[in-house]
Amino acid sequence: MADNELIALFQAIGLKEQRAKETVKNKKLALNLQNTISEAGVTQSGCDKSVGDLLYTLASTVSKDASAHLGYLARAVSDNRLNSSEQVAGRVIVPAIKFAETTNEGINDEEFNRACGVGVIVTPDQITAAITKHLDANKDALISERYKLLGPLLAQARQIPELRWANGVAVKNELEKQVIAMIGPKDDRDVTVKGKKKDKEPKSASTPFQKIKIYAESKMNSIPNMFLEGELSKLHKPGGNKQIKPELMEKHLKETDGKVITRFPPEPNGFLHIGHAKAINVNFGYAKAHNGFCYLRYDDTNPEAEEERYFDSIREAIEWLGFKPWKVTYSSDYFDKLYELAIELIKRDKAYACSCTPEEMHEMRGGDSGGERRECVHRNRPIEESLAEFQKMKEGRYKESEVTLRMKMDMQSGNPQFWDLVAYRVLYTPHHRTGDKWCIYPTYDYTHCLCDSFENITHSLCTLEFRMSRESYYWLCDALEVYKPVQFEYNRLQINNTIMSKRKILKLVTEGYVKGWDDPRLYTLPALRRRGVPPGAINGFVQDLGVTTSNSTIQVSRFEKYVRDYLDAHVPRLMIVIEPIKIIIENLPDDYIEELTVPFKPKDPSMGEHTVPFSRIVYIDKSDFREQDSPDYFRLAVGKTVGLLYVPHCITCTDVVKDAEGNIQHLICRYENGPNVKKPKTYIQWVAESSKHNSPVRLHEGRIYNNLFISENPNANPDGFLADINPNSLEIATGSLAEVGLHEVVSRALDKSKNDYESVRFQAIRVGYFCLDKDSVIEEPHSKANQLVINRIVTLKEDPKK
């Protein structure tokens, strides 16, 4: 079928146009879905979206072992034996595929129906009874720990055999209903008190519930919902993935004790970005949610692009987000073992030495036109010849790109990731860890799955662009008869108004559009950190988005709102004037000083309070004064009254003093401390002058960051992404003033030994959220010699233009 015909076919089963187009781009999935629709008998007629969703799930998840029974499974969907009245993929399709994998001959209807819950109806009364029994068994712990156990209890409830085929929403609602009946609604006891540590549970927990309880009382308090609900909740348990030889799984379980083991495997060729924050949360978080372990494994197989600063930055970013690797490993740790297995692959006639140029390989794979594919002339050379050629590669007897080692896969497969991928290539660049020991290096496609196997990874979690690599991942493990992990793909985090490409960010840096990889206008993790975005906000944002199996792009305003809400709950408030205008209060004496007690955050006494001076000379922000008044303007103007935050009385502007060029020098105001003064409609921030209090605090720079790009998709600009750069992405204010409370905020939050200037965060009242920048120079607390630089993290309110 032509692409337009496939799009129409996929829309006929309920896919939206965009999803249908994305599916067509994935040649393997498109072919699987086309065959599944055909087997279901709905090619001509189409079907309801509920049936179509099931067919799509079946096509995208059916395994090689179950594919022989695709027709049976597809018809079970189309005749409504497998229906979508439940959470389909986890409760219906996955068990059906698992059952089909274990059947070598025809499928027995009765056994299939029993294994897949066909015809099973779990009534509301049965749900109620099962939940009642579940909560009664854990009543004491629930009364003690209250709502911290809601998530773990729900996760356990879904494992109750009687509820296996129950409606998930009904189970959740019934659990919440009974929890409220047992312990009452949430109250002050369910608010997490910062800094309060829980007593540790004994390590000798004997029941699954106790293990969950221990986790619930750990630093993160509860398991994020992204691991209890949705796609990640449906993943197999350790031991549930079939191996080419049963003894491989026996050995794996013996070595791991049945633990969940994941890994985060970045390439050390650049700085991590916000998309990696999701991968970090998924891999480290999934392992932690299941009391397992997560490796940090550097995929260091390309010495040409790797630098020590990238290794350091990756580790630093992970720890900044609050995660700690179980072990830190490197793909290069396994270079000897990978080389030995490459020889074994050749001996099994699953790999061959190829002398084709990269251009010739491209043409043999169909070229730019996607034409006919053909096998390499070296593909069937004798095994001994390939072994000899591979040895010559290792000895450095070939130039780069002159000879490669390729895996003998299937050039006629519909999956490009099966077209005899390169396993080894010649590179004469010294490696940062192994020096010049090697002049041949394994590729990602060869290395990744084998390192996963060596480390006994149970769940190889990666983003959707690796979906087509799953087949080659499994092929290589089976070809060498080594333990085979399960690969699961999820949607990557994509945000508009920015770019994530390392190549393009490098261009921005080298050509001076931004000031380094940690420029706060970028979305690298070092940049977000420098901008002042808290790691807790990033983690919470990622976890709230959850995990799906279809790509989407998130509006940058959504991310900023999450950050704004997080900061609102966690940071103190200060008065800052970005562009000061001096005010002289004419009816106060020259030496007038009044000390005002100001809360760091109104309605939150836990943040404390501080003292600020109020004097005859104060400064307000330029944006709060207008020479030309109007009825809809409520801030300061000549003859107009305005309130000063926390000051007992308001002020009225009586005159404007200008220099010879007509620039405002200062305003003359009157302090309205007499009787019968009307309450002003607006209160504004201010900063007073007082040498006794070292007030105001003079800021060296205030950096106002805006979006780096003008449009949502910079790459769509016909003149290239550089033509889309926002000329006003950085505005620098000099001469800004802050109240003296800033000294206390700095001394509370800053640890100079850690160089964590960005941890000094605060709300500049009526202006935005700010942090201290690492360019600040701080000699001593309260010193006038200090040069404080602040960065705007986000605005107070979302810009209506966004």
Secondary structure, 3 states (H helix, E strand, C coil): CCHHHHHHHHHCCCCCHHHHHHHHHCHHHHHHHHHHHHHHCCCCCCCCHHHHHHHHHHHHHCCCCCHHHHHHHHHHHHCCCCCCCCCHHHHHHHHHHHHHHCCCCCCCHHHHHHHHCCCCCCCHHHHHHHHHHHHHHCHHHHHHHHHHHHHHHHHHHCCCHHHCCCCHHHHHHHHHHHHHHHHCCCCHHHCCCCCCCCCCCCCCCCCHHHHHHHHHCCCCCCCCHHHHCCHHHHCCCCCCCCCCCHHHHHHHHHHHCCCCEEEECCCCCCCCEHHHHHHHHHHHHHHHHCCCEEEEEECCCCCCCCCHHHHHHHHHHHHHCCCCCCEEEEHHHHHHHHHHHHHHHHHCCCEEEECCCHHHHHHHCCCCCCCCCCCCCCCCCCHHHHHHHHHHHHCCCCCCCCCEEEECCCCCCCCHHHCCCEEEEECCCCECCCECCCCEEECHHHHHHHHHHHCCCCEEEEEHHHCCHHHHHHHHHHHHCCCCCEEEEECCCEECCCCCCHHHHHHHHHCCCCCCCCCCCCCEHHHHHHHCCCHHHHHHHHHHHCCCCCCCEECHHHHHHHHHHHHHHHCCEECEECCEEEEEECCCCCCCEEEEEEECCCCCHHHCEEEEEEECEEEEEHHHECCCCCCCCCCECECCEEEECCCCCEEEEEEEEECCCCCEEEEEEEEECCCCCCCCCCEECCEECEHHHCECEEEEEEEEECCCECCCCHHHCCCCHHHHECCCCEEEECCCEECCHHHHHHHHHCCCCCCCHHHCEEEECCCEEEEECCCCECCCCCCCCCEEEEEEEEECCCCCCC
